[in-house]
Amino acid sequence: MSIITDLSDAFGEAFAALDLDRAFGEVVVSQRPDLAQYQCNGALPAANAARRNPRELAEAVAAVVESPIVDAVSVAGPGFINIMVTDEALAARAELLRRDDRPALAVEGPKKIVVDYGGPNVAKELHVGHLRPAIIGESVKRLFRLVGHDVVGDVHLGDWGLPMGQLIVELAERRPDLPYFDESASGPFPSESPVTVEELNELYPVASARAAEDPAFAEAARAATVALQSGRPGYVALWQHFRGVSVAAMRHVYDELGVHFELWHGESTIASRLDAMIARLEAAGVAGESDGALVIDVARDDDTFEIPPFMVRKRDGATLYTTWDLATIEDRIETLGADVMIYVVDNRQSLHFEQVFRAARRAGIAGPDVDLDHAGNGTVNGPDGKPLKTREGNLPLLRDLITDAVERARQRMDERDLARGLPEAERAGIARLVGLAALKYGDLQNHRVSDYVFDLDRFTSFDGRTGPYLLYGAVRMQSIFREASARGLEEGEIIPAKSDPERDLMLMLLRVPEVVDRAVAFRAPNHVAEYVYELVASFNRFYEACHILSEQDEARRASWLGLVGVTRRLLGSLLDALGIDIPERM
Ligand code: ARG
């Protein structure tokens, strides 16, 4: 299906015919589109290995290569092979893509994949630190889905640690009359939460500051956490309220952002597995005692730096973050049948995941056929290159970042006179989509592991590599279609190009399989982000050059409309995979 694959096969064949390794036949998109469409650089290493002259070898390959889609082959420089494909082949393949773009993207052997992203802690408001995991995780999930895998996203709430005990103790001091603190009470407890989310947001920082300063408070919080984890009814009921009000608020912000989780699991989800898992680890001799704690030695002889032991249980008997992640792997395999788990979590947790994954392997929880992968992300920085802060020095809240982006998008639209004359509700809706596209594209255009500078002025511009530029292009494609159908014109078969912009657009469209493969393989949506920009830019050049609706040649016009159609649909699926929605008009 893919041109690159077919050309690589043909050139591999040619190398084999000269008694050389077929792998040298690998073809790539040309770095110099002015000289060639594709190129094969294998003659250089092949000549090196065979102690032959690279240029002569390249000539020999060019002389024997056989492919119905190759139009011309020439040798350049020290032995690069430049390749041009026939216009017939380009048109035929663009036409296949026009009829159905799924085969170009589909994988063989779909897998069950869990993407773990979000990771917010209960009782804390979503802030800038949650932006990247949300945007990248959602996109990774959608990319895997686009190619045909069975994927679920799990928010994996931080809901089982010490902060829960701190909240309980703080609230117990403030409102001792509440029924949850009576040790002998077994319920039922009130169904209404004793605190609102605003109260929770106020309680949490106070409680955690106190725990840091006051040893007695810290000890009480620790004891309350243990009691909660062992199922004390009043605490469990109260904790459910904390979790409930907090989740409702988080859900709202994630909804605003267009980020949706199939699973709202958390650290607590696997609580009932812990005892049995730990007993098995001990019985199998995988976990052993160290200083009163229970640990798994996960170091390896070939480690280049020290990997500390993996903590299963602390000296005081409590389980911890590490334990819960290990049990979660077991749970995802047993209850979801997961083949692949991808964690879109801050780079700074890479040691943690290295330990968890090693522990899971060593314990036999994840066999060799299960893929565990930390797809780490970098930070969002301010203009000073340091993690973004508000003027007061706090972490900006996610909802404020969204509001700012949408407001800025609205101003930009007004400057450009966009969406003028549309009803106010629609304009607000468009500004929302433009603002979100700006925010998401500003993030996704960077490789996930890099940090980037948060610059709403740049992100919301309608020029350059931005979300608004892409949406403007997509809307233009839609309006060409509306206009065409108003005139009774329809898209038709794509025929061989007669101009460069037309040919270039076909070449660009036909790159999509490799782009998506790369994004999936590296869990790196930036490959798709980069490509959609190139695609829209290529489309815009085509649109400038080819006056579609006034074209008199009927077959040509239908073919051009066909190119608009395939570009529009492909762009739509790829933007959707980035989590970016397109307005109807603007
Ligand atoms: N709640 C964690 C934190 O705030 C992030 C969770 C990431 N996911 C995971 N499976 N550990 O640091």
Residues whose N, C-alpha, C, O or C-beta is under 5 A from the ligand:
A	BS01	LIG	D116 G119 P120 N121 H156 G158 V345
